Amino acid sequence: MFTLQNPTRRRLLAGCAGLAFSSLAAAIGLKDPLPANGVLLKYDILYKGEKVGEHLMKATPDGELVRLEHTRHIDVKVLFITAFTERHQSTEWWTKSVMLRKLEARNLVNGKEVDITGRALPDGFVFVVDGKEQKVPADAVTLDSYWVANAVKRSTVIDVANGKVFKTSSKILPNGSVELNAKDLVAKFAYQGDFMSRGELEQDGNTIVYQRISGP
C-alpha cells in the first residue's frame, strides 16, 4: 500500500532530484566545458501514469566548480484531497570529479520545513540541520545528485528532505543502467553520457517514474 506519510516514501519522492535531462545536456559530459550561462535541465515526476510534479535544475560553471540549482514541486492528490506536498530548493557546489564542496537547501514537506547547510572539510563533509551538526565521508552525495552517473555509485547519501543519512548499494545491469538498493527501496537509473535520462523507483509494488522531457 502506498503510504505518502512514510519517511522512506518521502525520500523516494525526493530521491532523484538529479534525474533531469535536456537535449543540450545530452551532448555534454561533466568534465566538458559548460556554456557560460549554464544548462537548464527539466523532468516530470509521474505516479500511476499521472504527472504529480516537476523538477528544474540549472548546472552552471562557477570557477573550478559546477553549481547546481534545484527547484522541485510535488502535489499528490487522493480523491481530490491533497495527500502529499513538497516544495524544494537547493544549491550545491561540486567538483568535476563529483565531490560535494558546499550545500544550501530548504525543503517543505506537508508543511514541515527542513533547512540544511553543509561544507567540505579536509577529512569529510559536515552539514547542519536545526543547529545539529553531522559529519559524513568526503565522497558522500545527496538525494539531489543522481543527475550524474558517478553519484549513484556512492554508498553514503545525505537526505536533504529530512536532514538524515542513509546507506545504499548499487550494481550495473546488463543493459548498462544502474540499480540502486536501500532499505525498502529499489531504483533503476538510465544515463546518456553523464546525465540521467530516466529513473524508476519501486516500493511496496508502487513505481514512481522520473521522465526526461525537453528543456524550456
Secondary structure by P-SEA (a helix, b strand, c coil): ccccccaaaaaaaacccccccccccccccccccccccbbbbbbbbbcccccccbbbbbbbbcccbbbbbbbbbbbbbccccccbbbbbbbbbbbccccccccccbbbbcccbbbbbbbbbcccbbbbbcccbbbbccccccccccccccccccccbbbcccccccccbbbbbccccbbbbbcccbbbbbbbccccccbbbbbcccbbbbbcccccc
